[in-house]
Amino acid sequence: MTLPPLVDERGDINLHGRQGAELILEFYDENGVARDMSAATVTFEVGPSLNYPLAPVAGVPSQMKLTLANADVKDIFNAPNKNFIVLETVPALVPTPHWVGMVYVSGWIE
């Protein structure tokens, strides 16, 4: 059996209950030009209670990294709401969503 892609064609995230994950996100401005995110604060929020900060990628100011440990996947598995948003909160004047979708966790957790 093959695993589904980590990010599917709808933009949803597919995880197994025993894994962790690392995603590199590239940010662009409204003209499609790579955007400098070095001063930005971006979080990956799952439902109303789980928040994971994205970290800058060394040497690539337009990219940020989301790292989920297996313990984070367990928390997502147990969360009643698995909708997510990647949200920029600083320095934007209003919170700015960059990506929304659903996290699907299959398999088991320990």
N, C-alpha and C positions, 0 to 999 in steps of 0.2 A: 504494500500500500504506500502511496506517495503522500507526503504532507502537502497541505495547501500552501500557497505562497504566504510569506509573513504579512505582506500587504497585498490584498487582492485587487481585482479590477474596479471594484466599487470604492476602494480606499479604506476598507475595513481591515482590522488587524486580527490575524489568526495565531493563537498561541496554544501550546500544550501545557498542561498543568505542571509539568516537570522541567520546563525550560526557563531560561531568561532570554532577554532580547536586547539588541542594540540597533537603533535606527539612526541614520544620518539624514537630516532634512536640509534641503537647499531652499533658500529664501530669495525671492525676486520682487522687484518693485512693480508698479502698475504697467511699466513699459517693457517688462521682461528682462530687465537688467539685474544681475546678481546684486543683492542688497547687503550692506555691511550690518551685521547683527551683533557686533561686539559690545554695544551699549544696551542691547535689548534684554528684557526679562521675559522668558517664554516658559510656559508650563504645559505639561500634558495632564489634563484633568479627566478623570474617569468618574462619571456621576458627580454628585455634589460633595463627595468627601475625600476622594483620593487625588492628590496633586504630586506630580513628579517634575522637578525642574529640568530643563534642557541645559546642556553645557556647551560652551563654545568648542569648536574644532580647531585645534592649534594650526595656525598658518592658513586657515581658510575662513575669512571673516563672514562669508555668506552662508556658512553651514553651522548647524547646531546638532548635538547628539542627545538622543534619548536612550538611557540605559535602564533596563528593568531587570532586577535580580529575580531569582526564583521566588523569593519572599514577596516581592511586589506582584508577581503573577498570581500567587496564592491570594493576596488581598483582592485583586481584581476578580478572581474566580468567585470569591465569597461576597462580592459587592452585589447588591440587588439591582443596581443600574450600571450597565456596561457601555453606555454611550460615552464617547470621548470628544474632547476638543483640544486642539493645540492653540493656546491663547497667549498673545503678547500683551503684557500689561504696562511695560515701561520701555521707552519713554513716550509711548503713544498717549494722547490725551484721553482716549477712551479705549477700553479693552478691544483688541483686534483679533478675531478668529482667523486662523490660517488653514485649518484642516479639521473636519468633523467626521465622525463615523462611529462604528461599533467595534468593541473588542469581543472576539469569540475565543473562549478557552475550552479546549477539548481534553479528553483523557482524564487523568486523575491527578490529585495533589497528595502530598504526604505531610 
